[in-house]
Amino acid sequence: MKSIDKKIKRLVEDNQVKTITLDVFDTILMRKVWPEDQQFITVADKWLPYFREIISPEITRDKLYSWRQYARDELFRAQYELSTERQESNGEFDVSLELWFGHLIDLMINIYAVKLLLSERKRLLDTMIAIEMEVEKESLKPNIALIETIRSIKHNNPDIKVYFLSDMYLGSDEIKELLGHFEIDIFDNGVSSMSVGLTKHSGGMFYGVHKTSVLDESFSIFDNLHIGDNEHSDHKMARQAGSMAFLYHPYRFRRLRTKIGSAKVALVRRSMQKRDLKKLENNIETDYDSPRQVWQSFGALFSQPLYTFLLHTGTVAHHNPKVNFIMVSSEARMFDRLGKKLFPGFYPAKNIIVADKLNRRMMLRALVWYLSQSDDSRYNAEAIFKTVCLGEVDGSRREVYSFFFGEDFPASELILKQRSEKEFLKGFFDDIRTADVKFTKHLRDAYSYVAKLLPKNNTPTVVIDVGWGGTVQVLFSQFSKLHGITQEVEGLYLGVHPFDRFEIKAPRAVGYLLPNVRAESRGLWNAIIWEYAYTNKPQFSEDAVRLGQIQIGFERGATLFKNIETNPKVYFDKLVSPKIKRLISKPTRYEVQTIGSIRFDCGFVDEGIFRIVNMDLPQKRISLGLIRHPKAILHQTAFVQNAWVAGYMKYYRMYGVKTILRIVGYLRGKRYV
């Protein structure tokens, strides 16, 4: 320590330092425990009696510990997922104890369906903060050696001022309270990242205290020495900002203590996850006796990511009241119903709009009607034709006419094919202008419906959907721009894959649980299986009974979700996603026979209907095809768009094919199955 003392004093003397800034935690105030999570567990233990008394006796210490960090992470996501909010905010966002613990209370209230008076909530919040500060004081001790060094420097150099700079969720006043508790009187002033909205980690705090008078009007970063224990925040970023920096690392067996503490925390987490895994497996059967059990287990399993996503969207909407959130497609009504049922504190919300009719078909109809009303006939006719064909396969001219005017419009497919492109586009636009209103009523209705959803006063708008490609978001964004709205429409999805079907700049889209379904999440993803779990609109005769059984599974899943101890994000990543991956990548034959019979409509132009596993093909034909023409037979079966690849492999006993595909995919840098 004497060598550290001498180095700091020499830096001050040799560089004519006028101010000294110090980190607080693990620099001036030393922690007795590492990692900090051990302290959080202690706090949760002391919170527990109050939560059980006021909210529910079923709450556990481990749940409070796990959901504590989840609450903070969700508040950060609520702020930083939306670029519009981030651009409007000044500086950087940090979470205060009031906001953090208040959100934790709100989460528990929603999970256990409890109503609290504002006075009760405030009393619980004040108690939580008081316990947090009490445990902080118990878990810290002053760094006497460094304090005496700074005190000596101030004594020998009366003009030098000392400030604290801390990246911490505690406010400046709360840090001053801790310093006062330990009778540390070396500081003239100081700020925390939470109070000023700037962090040392990004370098913003160093620039901020230099440009403003938050510490002192005469403060200059170029005459400052910063001392701290973090190599990035306290050393690298301070030097980049222009300050001198000293990396303070006293020898305290910190690495050994951290390993021991981390092992203790990991044991708590593993025990918690083990209990939750048992609950999950009790609700999801794998030894099936009937299709009914398959569909109910299917519903219970896929309800877990949906409930996690709905809790997240409720949080984001609740903490961004100036943003409009539009739930789109047929799943919107289900999202709204489940949100109100499970999380009544977040749903309904004034800024969440349920637009269950706003789908790709509705958006395209609204767009082409708007284009058809312009005077520029040549280019708008071409734009309409290409827009209708957007993303569709083999959209013929007759199919475009059917989409635009309806099936009853009198038009000859033979004549349409014989026309040149110029003649076709001219005739198409003439028909738009002269057609009877009954043939375009559906277009006008679509335009009216979408126009009502346009944001007023350029209000930021976010589309909420299951995913995957964000077509509705892109089309609604372009529709908004055509109406003079400059604000970009963003997207919040359960899962997304990169936008690549549009020759325009990709709009901002966040996949909360599956950030990129084409990459690390590929083993979890089959678009039809995911969407079938969340639809509430039967397309075919068999769907009504199946969806009824899935809903029973959803109700079972709701009880399960309320009883988990692990926070929802970790719960999905560690426990739920492996179960879904097993189902999609390694299904049993019975699961394939049941779930593989799902039918889907491949698009609104080409009305082809497929099953995700076509089980009507002879086994002999498939086996011989794999020997004679393996590539052709795979492209006719397993590699059909949206087909269930692993389902085909299992049902038709394509033994060894999966291994070959994985090897080929590895060599080509792709993933086939």
C-alpha positions, 0 to 999 in steps of 0.5 A: 500500500505504501507504493500505491500511496507514493505513486498517487502523490507523485502523480499529483506533484508531477502533473500539477493536478488541481482536482482528483476524482475517485470511484467509490465502490471497491475503491473508497468503500471496499466490498466484503463479499464478491460477487455482488449477487451474494449481497442481493440474496441477503437483501431478498431474504430480508425483503421476504417477510414483507412481500409474503405479508403484503402480496403473497405467502407463496413468494420465495427468497430465490424468486425475489433475488432472480426477479430483482435483476430481471426487473432492472434489465427490463427497465433498460430494455424498455428504454433502449429497445426503442430508438425513438425514445433514446434519441429524445432522451438527454444523456444515458438512462440509468435505473433509480432504486425507486424505479427499479424496486417499484417495477419489481413490486409491479411484477409481483402484483401482476403475477399474483393478481393482487391489488395494492393501495398506493399507500401500501405500495409506497410503504413496501417500496420505502421498506425495500430501499431502507433494507437495501441501504442497511445491507449496503452499509453492512457489506462495505468497509472504508479503505482507510489507507487510500482515504488517508492518502487523499487526506494527506494530499489535500492537507499539503495542497489546500487548493486541490478539490476531491470529487467522487464519480460512481457508476451505480444505481444509487443516487448521489445523495444515497452515496453521500449517505453511505460516505457519511455513515463511515465518516468519510469527509474527503469529498467536496462533491460528487455524482453517480451515473443514476443522478446525472444520466451519464456513465463512466463506462461509456466515457459520457460522465467524464465529458459531462462533468468537464462541459457542465458545472455539475461538480464545480464551475472551474472543473477541467478534465485536463487538470484532473487525476481519476482513481478507480479499480475498473480498467475500462471505466476508470482507466481507459475511458478517463484517459480518452477524455483527457484526464490522468488516470491511476488504476487502483488494484490493492491485493485482497484475494479478490479473485479467490473470494469471487470464485468462492462467492460465484460458486455459492450464487451458482448453486442458488441458481441451479437449485432454483432452475432445477425446481422450475424444470421439474414443474415444467416437465410435470406440465408437459407430457412426453409419454402420450396416449392420445392426440389430445395430450399432444395438443395440450402439452404443445399449448402448455409448452408454447404458452411459456415464451408467449407469457414471457413476451407479453410481460415484456411488451406490457413493461415496455408500453407501461414505461413508454407512454408517449409511444403507440404500440399496435398489436397486429395480425390474427394473434393480436386479439389473443395477445390482448385477452391473455395480457388482460387476464395474466397481467392486469396491471399492464393491460389494457393500456391507453397506448396499446392498440389492438388491430387484429385485421392489420395483416399483410393482405390488408396492408397491400390492399390499402397500399395499392388503393392509395397508389391507384388514386394517383394521376401518374398512371404508368408508374403507379400501375407498375408499382401496384403490380409489383407490390401485389407480387411482393414476396409471393411466388409465381404471382400471375397477371390473372392472380394480381387481377383477382387480388385487386378486383376479386374473383368475379371481375370479368377478365380473360387470362388468355388476353392478359397473357398476350399483352405486352408489359406496356399494354398490360399496365395501361389496361390494368390502370384503365380497369382500376379507374373504370371498374364498378365500385363493387369490385374495389370496395374491399380495397377502399375498406382496407385503406380506411381501416389502415388510415385510422391507425396512422399516428397523429402528430408524428407519434412514435409507433411500434408494431407488436407481433409474433414475428418473423419477417416484419412484412406488416411493419415494413408496409405500414412504415411505407404507407405512413411515409406516403402520408407525410409521416417521417417517424420510422415505424419500429417492430417488437417481436417474439422472434425475427429473422433479418430483413432481406425481402425488401430492397430498402433499408431495413427498419428497426426490429427487435426479437425479444426471445429469438433475436435471429431465428436463422442463426443460433435460434434456428433449431428452435424455429419452424414458422408454422409450428410457432404461429399455429400455437398462437392463432385464434382463427381456425383456417380449416375444419380440424383446427377448431378442436385442436385450438381448443385443446391448445387453449387448455394447455395455455390455461395449464401453462398460466398456472405454471408461469405464475409459480416459476422462481427463475426470472422469465428471460432466464427461464426461457433461455435455460429451460423452455427453449431446450424443450422446444428445440427438442420438439422441433429438432428431435420429435417422436414419431407420435408427435410427428403424426399429430403435429405434422398434420397441421395445414397451412396456406402458403400465401394469398396469391397462390392459394396452395395448401400444404401440410408441414409433413405430407404423410400420404407419400409411400415409404417405398417411394421415399426410400428409393428416391433417397437412393436414386435422386436424394436432392430431388426427393428432399426438395419435394418433401422436407425442403418445401417452404415452411415444411417441418424438416425434422418431422419428415426425417422422423416420419419417413425414417430418413436414417443418416440423412440428417447427419449428412445434411449437417456435415454438408451444411457445416462445410458450406457454412449453412444450417439445413437441419 
